[in-house]
Amino acid sequence: MTPVRRRPRTLSVRPLRRAAAAAGAAAVVLASLVACTPGDSDGPEEGTQSAAPEVIGEVPAELEKYYSQNVVWEACEDSFLCATVEVPMDYADPDGSSIELEVILSEARDTAEGTVLLNPGGPGGSGYDTVLESLEGVTTGRLRDDFNVLGFDPRGVGRSTPVDCLTDQELDAARSESLDPSTDAGYEEAKESARDYAEQCATESGELLGFVDTESAARDMDILRAVAGDPKLNYLGFSYGTFLGATYAELFPETVGRMVLDGGIDPSASNEDITLGQAKAFEKAIRSYVEDCQSSSNCPLKGSVDDGIQTIRDLIASVEASPMTAADGREVNASTFVSGFILPLYNDANWPALTQALTSALRGDPTTMLMLADLGAERNEDGTYSSNSSEVFSAVNCLDYPMETDRAQMDIDAAELEEASPTLGRFLAYGGLTCEDWPYPPVNEPHRISAEGAAPILVIGTTGDPATPYEWSQALAEQLDSAVLLTWEAEGHTAYGRGNQCIADAVDDYFSDGTVPEDGTVCS
């Protein structure tokens, strides 16, 4: 599995910046109404508040202190409300240690119908940063008019009690590693590197490292629901956030309010299934990108589409054989180069940035590709990192998925990945090594999630999604007992906030009016 499951950001070629794309209009057929109401509370206000018993509902006695805690909401970041919420580190031992979650609230511009909890993906994505910096890029004005939007850093992430493994300098060094696990020497070197990394994560993070699994994070969301003053959870989850949301629905079907899962992950898929699915989807996205690039006169990929794809493969192979040097003097090896190459494939609005990066790289200058890789890793120009997302990604996945660690089977899987994606497959292989010596065993086994008894759930899939292939959204919608599937025929990762008017209207009508799109509705 490769860390590519997060909400896309739009890049402009000069300068690179965070935003989101909007598209044209279409129509959507709408049907039945959601039975539940979005919530009876206007949401948090500045000052100290605690949840009313009717909002909390029936919870285990040992957890009541968390659901009814006094939360201090303070004005922050110019126009938001912020708070710190305590949750148990271990839900099996709620009287033991607690950890903190940092949350940020964007208040509704009109009278609030309730609160929508937002997760941008990951695992490791910061909902706090998304609400603070990118809310207009991932939601519509209508949603922001009608609802408070609550962003949070899940356990282990960023401002919340964090997972910590490497210093910024060590993370730079880890990103610059160039290992080939397909060889005996490279395999042993990669295994040793993974073992050292696991030991350092355990040392720096302590026992928290064993409790950052998705189920625990989903249980946190029910406490956040109560803290926000809503008897039902209204939720918007992108990418990995769909797995988090589906897990919540499995645990708390009776408190599901209006839930949108955009860019679905199949909860029954193994880690190896997920990696293979992404390999196929990214290879498909590369072909779509090259076809689009070649329609422009400034495309550096000449000849047929196959010729253009081969040019990219040859370029990556040349960087593998001889790393390049960027304008700041940093070496760009194949792993870093591929990380930069992947990022713009999340959003077709970013394809011009990829064209610029490839044009420069073909001339011997990898600087733009390195800028893309740094953006994906959230590395600042001064060498600091603004998040711990890569560390959280490993920590969560090692708990959520049993990993294949048998060398012979990983060799077989690597060959299958390279066949599925001749361009990128070899860079996605041997992921099981990361978790082979992880200090905590997995606590989840992939399985189907039905969430029987939940209110209608809206699943959205994008046909050209490279990070969460459309088939996963189909599988998620099929498994969830109350789900309907909304399809966007387009390229890129996820739909709402960057899709067309058809997508926006379907989601907004669902959140604001309770109108559920007809199952199988297609927006194009």
C-alpha positions as CSV (number, residue, x, y, z in Angstrom):
1,M,0.0,0.0,0.0
2,T,1.3,3.4,-0.9
3,P,0.3,6.6,0.9
4,V,-1.9,8.1,-1.8
5,R,-5.3,8.0,-0.1
6,R,-5.9,11.7,0.7
7,R,-8.0,14.5,-0.5
8,P,-6.6,16.1,-3.6
9,R,-5.5,19.7,-3.8
10,T,-5.5,21.8,-7.0
11,L,-2.1,23.1,-8.1
12,S,-1.5,26.1,-10.4
13,V,1.7,25.9,-12.3
14,R,3.0,29.2,-11.0
15,P,2.8,29.5,-8.0
16,L,1.8,26.2,-6.5
17,R,-1.1,26.7,-4.2
18,R,-3.9,25.0,-2.4
19,A,-7.4,25.3,-3.9
20,A,-10.0,23.2,-5.6
21,A,-11.5,23.0,-9.1
22,A,-15.1,23.6,-10.0
23,A,-16.8,22.1,-13.1
24,G,-20.0,22.7,-15.2
25,A,-23.7,22.0,-14.5
26,A,-25.9,18.9,-15.0
27,A,-29.1,17.5,-13.7
28,V,-29.7,14.8,-11.1
29,V,-32.7,12.6,-10.4
30,L,-33.6,12.8,-6.7
31,A,-35.8,10.5,-4.7
32,S,-36.8,9.5,-1.1
33,L,-36.3,11.5,2.1
34,V,-34.0,10.7,5.0
35,A,-36.1,10.0,8.0
36,C,-33.8,11.5,10.6
37,T,-33.3,15.2,11.2
38,P,-29.8,16.6,11.0
39,G,-29.7,17.7,14.6
40,D,-31.6,19.8,17.1
41,S,-28.6,21.9,18.3
42,D,-27.3,25.1,16.8
43,G,-23.9,23.8,17.8
44,P,-21.1,25.0,20.1
45,E,-20.7,28.6,21.1
46,E,-17.8,30.5,22.7
47,G,-17.5,29.5,26.3
48,T,-17.7,26.3,28.4
49,Q,-20.2,23.7,27.3
50,S,-21.2,20.1,28.0
51,A,-23.5,17.8,26.1
52,A,-27.1,17.3,27.4
53,P,-28.1,13.8,28.3
54,E,-30.6,13.6,25.4
55,V,-27.7,14.3,23.0
56,I,-25.3,11.8,24.6
57,G,-27.8,9.0,24.4
58,E,-27.1,5.6,26.0
59,V,-23.4,5.0,26.5
60,P,-21.4,2.7,28.8
61,A,-21.2,4.2,32.3
62,E,-17.4,4.2,32.2
63,L,-17.5,6.5,29.1
64,E,-20.0,9.0,30.4
65,K,-17.3,11.3,31.8
66,Y,-15.9,11.7,28.2
67,Y,-19.3,12.3,26.6
68,S,-20.4,14.8,29.3
69,Q,-17.0,16.6,29.7
70,N,-16.9,20.4,29.9
71,V,-15.4,21.7,26.7
72,V,-14.0,25.2,26.5
73,W,-14.7,26.7,23.0
74,E,-12.5,29.7,22.3
75,A,-12.3,32.1,19.4
76,C,-9.2,31.2,17.3
77,E,-7.6,31.7,13.9
78,D,-9.5,35.0,13.3
79,S,-13.0,33.5,12.6
80,F,-13.2,30.0,14.1
81,L,-13.9,28.3,17.4
82,C,-11.4,25.9,18.7
83,A,-11.4,23.4,21.6
84,T,-9.5,20.4,23.1
85,V,-11.5,17.2,23.7
86,E,-10.3,14.4,25.8
87,V,-10.9,10.7,24.8
88,P,-9.6,7.5,26.3
89,M,-6.4,6.2,24.8
90,D,-7.7,2.6,25.2
91,Y,-11.5,2.1,25.0
92,A,-11.0,-1.3,26.7
93,D,-9.6,0.6,29.7
94,P,-11.4,4.0,29.8
95,D,-10.2,4.7,33.3
96,G,-6.6,4.5,32.2
97,S,-4.7,7.2,30.2
98,S,-6.5,9.8,28.1
99,I,-5.4,11.7,25.0
100,E,-6.4,15.0,23.4
101,L,-8.1,15.8,20.1
102,E,-7.8,19.3,18.7
103,V,-10.9,20.5,16.9
104,I,-11.9,23.6,15.0
105,L,-15.4,24.8,14.1
106,S,-16.5,26.9,11.2
107,E,-19.8,28.3,12.1
108,A,-22.7,28.2,9.7
109,R,-23.3,31.5,7.9
110,D,-27.0,31.2,8.4
111,T,-28.9,29.5,11.2
112,A,-27.2,26.1,11.7
113,E,-29.2,23.0,11.0
114,G,-26.5,21.0,12.9
115,T,-22.8,20.2,12.6
116,V,-21.0,18.2,9.8
117,L,-17.9,16.4,11.0
118,L,-15.2,16.4,8.3
119,N,-12.3,14.0,7.6
120,P,-10.2,14.7,4.5
121,G,-8.5,11.3,4.2
122,G,-5.2,9.8,4.9
123,P,-4.8,8.1,7.3
124,G,-2.9,11.0,8.6
125,G,-4.9,13.9,7.0
126,S,-5.6,16.9,9.2
127,G,-9.3,17.8,9.4
128,Y,-8.2,20.9,11.4
129,D,-6.0,22.2,8.6
130,T,-8.7,21.4,6.0
131,V,-11.3,23.5,7.8
132,L,-8.8,26.2,8.5
133,E,-7.2,26.5,5.1
134,S,-9.2,24.6,2.4
135,L,-12.9,24.5,3.5
136,E,-14.0,26.4,0.4
137,G,-12.2,23.9,-1.8
138,V,-13.9,20.8,-0.4
139,T,-17.4,22.1,0.3
140,T,-20.0,24.3,-1.3
141,G,-21.4,27.6,-0.1
142,R,-24.7,26.0,0.5
143,L,-23.3,23.5,3.0
144,R,-21.3,26.3,4.8
145,D,-24.5,28.4,4.9
146,D,-26.6,25.6,6.5
147,F,-24.2,23.7,8.8
148,N,-21.4,24.2,11.2
149,V,-18.4,22.3,9.9
150,L,-16.2,20.6,12.5
151,G,-12.6,19.6,11.6
152,F,-10.5,17.5,13.9
153,D,-7.1,15.9,13.9
154,P,-7.7,12.2,14.6
155,R,-5.8,10.5,17.3
156,G,-2.1,10.5,16.5
157,V,-2.4,13.3,13.9
158,G,-0.8,16.8,14.1
159,R,-2.2,19.0,16.8
160,S,-3.9,16.1,18.7
161,T,-1.8,13.8,20.8
162,P,0.6,12.9,18.0
163,V,2.5,9.9,16.7
164,D,6.1,10.8,16.5
165,C,8.9,8.8,14.8
166,L,11.5,10.9,13.0
167,T,13.0,14.4,13.2
168,D,12.6,16.6,10.1
169,Q,16.2,15.8,9.2
170,E,15.6,12.1,9.6
171,L,12.5,12.3,7.5
172,D,14.5,14.0,4.8
173,A,17.0,11.1,4.9
174,A,14.2,8.5,4.9
175,R,12.7,10.1,1.8
176,S,16.0,10.1,0.0
177,E,16.6,6.4,0.6
178,S,16.9,4.4,-2.6
179,L,16.5,0.7,-1.9
180,D,15.6,-2.2,-4.2
181,P,13.9,-5.0,-2.2
182,S,13.7,-7.2,-5.2
183,T,17.4,-8.1,-4.8
184,D,18.7,-10.0,-1.8
185,A,21.0,-7.2,-0.6
186,G,18.3,-4.6,-1.1
187,Y,15.7,-6.7,0.7
188,E,17.9,-7.1,3.8
189,E,18.7,-3.4,3.7
190,A,15.0,-2.5,3.5
191,K,14.1,-4.9,6.2
192,E,16.7,-3.4,8.5
193,S,15.6,0.1,7.7
194,A,12.0,-0.8,8.5
195,R,13.0,-2.4,11.8
196,D,14.9,0.7,12.8
197,Y,12.0,2.9,11.9
198,A,9.5,0.7,13.9
199,E,11.8,0.8,17.0
200,Q,12.1,4.6,16.7
201,C,8.4,5.0,16.4
202,A,7.9,2.9,19.5
203,T,10.5,4.9,21.5
204,E,9.2,8.3,20.5
205,S,5.4,7.6,20.5
206,G,5.1,5.3,23.5
207,E,2.0,3.3,24.0
208,L,-0.1,5.6,21.9
209,L,1.3,3.8,18.9
210,G,-0.8,0.8,19.7
211,F,-4.1,2.7,19.8
212,V,-4.3,4.8,16.6
213,D,-6.4,2.2,14.7
214,T,-9.4,3.2,12.8
215,E,-12.0,1.7,15.1
216,S,-10.6,3.7,18.0
217,A,-10.8,6.9,15.9
218,A,-14.4,6.1,14.9
219,R,-15.3,5.7,18.6
220,D,-13.7,9.2,19.1
221,M,-16.1,10.5,16.5
222,D,-19.1,9.6,18.7
223,I,-17.7,11.6,21.5
224,L,-17.2,14.5,19.1
225,R,-20.8,14.2,18.0
226,A,-21.9,14.7,21.6
227,V,-19.5,17.5,22.2
228,A,-20.9,19.3,19.0
229,G,-24.4,19.0,20.5
230,D,-25.9,16.7,17.9
231,P,-27.9,13.6,18.7
232,K,-27.0,12.2,15.2
233,L,-23.6,12.3,13.5
234,N,-23.6,14.2,10.2
235,Y,-20.4,13.3,8.4
236,L,-18.4,14.1,5.3
237,G,-15.5,11.7,4.7
238,F,-13.1,11.7,1.7
239,S,-10.9,8.7,0.7
240,Y,-9.7,7.0,3.8
241,G,-12.4,9.0,5.6
242,T,-14.9,6.7,3.9
243,F,-13.4,3.7,5.8
244,L,-13.5,5.8,9.0
245,G,-17.1,6.7,8.4
246,A,-18.2,3.2,7.5
247,T,-16.5,1.9,10.6
248,Y,-18.5,4.5,12.6
249,A,-21.7,3.3,11.0
250,E,-20.9,-0.3,11.9
251,L,-20.3,0.6,15.5
252,F,-23.1,3.2,15.9
253,P,-25.7,2.6,13.2
254,E,-28.5,4.2,15.3
255,T,-26.7,7.5,15.5
256,V,-25.9,7.9,11.8
257,G,-27.4,11.1,10.6
258,R,-26.5,12.3,7.1
259,M,-23.3,10.6,6.0
260,V,-21.4,11.2,2.7
261,L,-18.6,8.9,1.8
262,D,-16.7,10.3,-1.2
263,G,-14.0,8.1,-2.9
264,G,-14.9,4.8,-1.2
265,I,-12.5,2.2,0.2
266,D,-13.7,-1.4,0.2
267,P,-13.5,-2.4,3.8
268,S,-13.3,-6.1,2.8
269,A,-10.2,-5.6,0.7
270,S,-6.8,-6.8,2.0
271,N,-3.7,-4.5,2.0
272,E,-2.5,-6.4,-1.0
273,D,-5.8,-6.0,-2.8
274,I,-5.7,-2.3,-2.1
275,T,-2.2,-1.9,-3.4
276,L,-2.9,-3.8,-6.6
277,G,-6.1,-1.8,-7.2
278,Q,-4.2,1.4,-6.9
279,A,-1.5,0.2,-9.2
280,K,-4.1,-0.5,-11.9
281,A,-5.9,2.8,-11.3
282,F,-2.8,4.9,-11.4
283,E,-1.7,3.3,-14.6
284,K,-5.1,4.1,-16.1
285,A,-4.8,7.7,-14.9
286,I,-1.4,8.0,-16.5
287,R,-2.9,7.0,-19.9
288,S,-5.7,9.5,-19.4
289,Y,-3.1,12.2,-18.6
290,V,-0.9,11.5,-21.6
291,E,-3.9,11.5,-23.9
292,D,-4.9,14.9,-22.6
293,C,-1.3,16.2,-22.6
294,Q,-0.8,15.3,-26.3
295,S,-3.8,17.4,-27.3
296,S,-1.7,20.4,-26.3
297,S,1.1,21.9,-28.4
298,N,3.4,22.2,-25.3
299,C,3.3,18.5,-24.4
300,P,6.8,17.0,-24.2
301,L,5.5,13.5,-24.7
302,K,5.6,12.9,-28.5
303,G,4.3,10.2,-30.8
304,S,1.4,7.9,-29.8
305,V,-0.1,7.6,-26.4
306,D,2.0,4.4,-25.8
307,D,5.1,6.4,-26.9
308,G,4.3,9.1,-24.4
309,I,3.9,6.6,-21.6
310,Q,7.2,5.0,-22.6
311,T,8.9,8.3,-22.4
312,I,7.7,8.7,-18.8
313,R,8.9,5.1,-18.0
314,D,12.3,5.8,-19.6
315,L,12.7,9.0,-17.7
316,I,11.9,7.3,-14.4
317,A,14.4,4.5,-15.3
318,S,17.1,7.1,-16.0
319,V,16.5,8.7,-12.6
320,E,16.8,5.2,-11.0
321,A,20.1,4.7,-12.8
322,S,21.4,8.2,-12.1
323,P,19.7,10.5,-9.6
324,M,19.2,14.1,-10.6
325,T,20.1,17.3,-8.8
326,A,17.5,20.0,-8.1
327,A,18.3,23.8,-8.1
328,D,18.6,23.8,-4.3
329,G,21.3,21.1,-4.5
330,R,19.2,18.3,-3.2
331,E,19.4,14.9,-4.9
332,V,16.3,13.6,-6.5
333,N,16.2,9.8,-6.7
334,A,13.6,7.7,-8.3
335,S,11.5,7.3,-5.2
336,T,11.3,11.1,-4.7
337,F,10.7,11.6,-8.4
338,V,7.8,9.2,-8.4
339,S,6.3,10.8,-5.3
340,G,6.2,14.1,-7.2
341,F,4.9,12.5,-10.4
342,I,2.0,10.8,-8.5
343,L,0.6,14.0,-6.8
344,P,-0.9,15.8,-9.8
345,L,-2.7,12.7,-10.9
346,Y,-5.1,13.2,-8.0
347,N,-6.8,16.0,-9.8
348,D,-6.9,16.7,-13.5
349,A,-6.8,20.4,-12.8
350,N,-3.2,19.7,-11.7
351,W,-2.2,18.0,-15.0
352,P,-0.6,21.3,-16.3
353,A,1.7,21.3,-13.3
354,L,2.7,17.7,-14.2
355,T,3.4,18.7,-17.8
356,Q,5.7,21.5,-16.6
357,A,7.5,19.1,-14.2
358,L,8.0,16.5,-16.9
359,T,9.2,19.1,-19.5
360,S,11.8,20.4,-17.1
361,A,12.9,16.9,-16.0
362,L,13.3,15.8,-19.6
363,R,15.7,18.7,-20.0
364,G,17.6,17.6,-16.9
365,D,16.0,19.8,-14.2
366,P,14.0,17.9,-11.6
367,T,13.3,21.0,-9.5
368,T,9.6,21.2,-10.2
369,M,9.1,17.5,-9.6
370,L,10.9,17.9,-6.3
371,M,8.5,20.8,-5.4
372,L,5.6,18.5,-6.1
373,A,7.1,15.7,-4.0
374,D,7.7,18.2,-1.1
375,L,4.1,19.4,-1.4
376,G,2.8,15.9,-1.1
377,A,5.1,15.3,1.9
378,E,4.1,18.6,3.4
379,R,7.7,19.7,3.5
380,N,8.3,23.5,3.9
381,E,11.1,25.4,2.0
382,D,13.1,25.7,5.3
383,G,13.3,21.9,5.6
384,T,10.6,21.5,8.3
385,Y,7.5,19.4,7.9
386,S,4.1,20.8,8.6
387,S,2.5,17.5,9.5
388,N,3.3,14.0,10.7
389,S,1.0,12.4,8.0
390,S,3.6,9.9,6.7
391,E,4.3,8.6,10.2
392,V,0.5,8.3,11.0
393,F,-0.1,6.5,7.7
394,S,2.3,3.7,8.6
395,A,1.1,3.5,12.2
396,V,-2.6,3.3,11.4
397,N,-2.2,0.8,8.5
398,C,0.0,-1.5,10.6
399,L,-2.9,-1.8,13.1
400,D,-5.7,-1.9,10.5
401,Y,-4.3,-4.5,8.1
402,P,-2.5,-7.8,8.5
403,M,0.4,-7.5,6.1
404,E,2.0,-10.1,3.9
405,T,5.6,-10.5,5.1
406,D,6.6,-13.7,3.5
407,R,9.5,-13.0,1.1
408,A,8.5,-15.5,-1.6
409,Q,4.9,-14.2,-1.6
410,M,6.0,-10.6,-1.7
411,D,8.2,-11.4,-4.8
412,I,5.1,-12.8,-6.5
413,D,3.0,-9.8,-5.5
414,A,5.8,-7.5,-6.8
415,A,5.7,-9.2,-10.2
416,E,1.9,-8.8,-10.3
417,L,2.2,-5.1,-9.4
418,E,4.7,-4.5,-12.2
419,E,2.4,-6.2,-14.7
420,A,-0.5,-4.2,-13.5
421,S,1.5,-0.9,-13.7
422,P,4.7,-1.1,-15.6
423,T,5.2,2.6,-14.8
424,L,4.8,2.6,-11.0
425,G,4.2,-1.0,-9.9
426,R,7.7,-1.7,-8.6
427,F,7.5,1.4,-6.3
428,L,4.4,0.0,-4.6
429,A,5.8,-3.4,-3.8
430,Y,7.2,-4.9,-0.5
431,G,5.0,-2.6,1.6
432,G,4.6,-5.4,4.2
433,L,8.2,-4.8,5.3
434,T,7.0,-1.7,7.1
435,C,4.9,-3.6,9.5
436,E,6.9,-6.9,9.8
437,D,8.6,-5.7,13.0
438,W,6.0,-3.3,14.2
439,P,5.8,-3.3,18.0
440,Y,2.0,-3.8,18.0
441,P,0.0,-6.4,16.1
442,P,-3.0,-5.6,13.8
443,V,-6.3,-5.2,15.6
444,N,-8.6,-5.4,12.6
445,E,-9.3,-8.0,9.9
446,P,-10.7,-6.7,6.6
447,H,-14.4,-7.6,6.4
448,R,-17.6,-6.5,4.8
449,I,-19.5,-3.7,6.6
450,S,-23.3,-3.6,6.4
451,A,-24.1,-1.1,9.2
452,E,-27.7,-2.6,9.4
453,G,-30.1,-0.1,10.8
454,A,-28.2,3.1,9.8
455,A,-30.1,5.9,8.0
456,P,-29.4,6.3,4.3
457,I,-25.8,6.8,3.5
458,L,-24.5,8.5,0.3
459,V,-21.5,6.9,-1.4
460,I,-19.8,8.8,-4.2
461,G,-17.4,7.2,-6.7
462,T,-15.4,8.9,-9.5
463,T,-14.9,6.7,-12.6
464,G,-11.3,7.9,-13.2
465,D,-10.2,8.0,-9.5
466,P,-6.6,6.8,-9.3
467,A,-6.3,6.6,-5.5
468,T,-9.6,5.0,-4.6
469,P,-10.7,3.1,-7.8
470,Y,-14.4,3.4,-8.7
471,E,-14.9,-0.3,-8.1
472,W,-14.2,0.3,-4.4
473,S,-17.1,2.8,-4.1
474,Q,-19.3,0.3,-5.9
475,A,-18.2,-2.4,-3.4
476,L,-18.8,-0.1,-0.4
477,A,-22.2,0.9,-1.6
478,E,-23.1,-2.7,-2.1
479,Q,-22.0,-3.7,1.3
480,L,-23.7,-0.9,3.3
481,D,-27.3,-1.9,3.9
482,S,-28.7,1.6,3.5
483,A,-26.3,3.1,0.9
484,V,-27.0,4.6,-2.4
485,L,-24.3,5.2,-5.1
486,L,-23.7,8.5,-6.9
487,T,-21.3,8.3,-9.8
488,W,-19.2,11.1,-11.3
489,E,-17.9,10.4,-14.7
490,A,-14.6,12.2,-14.5
491,E,-10.9,12.0,-13.8
492,G,-9.2,12.5,-10.4
493,H,-9.7,11.7,-6.8
494,T,-13.1,12.2,-5.1
495,A,-15.9,14.5,-6.3
496,Y,-17.6,16.8,-3.9
497,G,-16.1,20.3,-3.8
498,R,-14.4,19.9,-7.1
499,G,-17.1,18.2,-9.1
500,N,-19.8,19.7,-11.3
501,Q,-23.2,21.2,-10.3
502,C,-24.8,17.8,-10.5
503,I,-22.6,16.4,-7.7
504,A,-22.9,19.6,-5.6
505,D,-26.7,19.7,-5.8
506,A,-27.0,16.0,-5.0
507,V,-24.8,16.3,-1.9
508,D,-26.3,19.6,-0.7
509,D,-29.9,18.5,-1.2
510,Y,-29.0,15.4,0.9
511,F,-27.4,17.3,3.7
512,S,-29.8,20.3,3.8
513,D,-33.1,18.8,2.8
514,G,-32.6,15.1,3.5
515,T,-33.2,14.2,-0.1
516,V,-31.5,11.0,-1.1
517,P,-30.4,10.7,-4.7
518,E,-31.8,7.7,-6.6
519,D,-29.4,4.8,-6.3
520,G,-27.2,4.6,-9.5
521,T,-27.5,8.3,-10.3
522,V,-24.7,9.3,-12.7
523,C,-23.3,12.9,-13.1
524,S,-21.2,13.5,-16.2
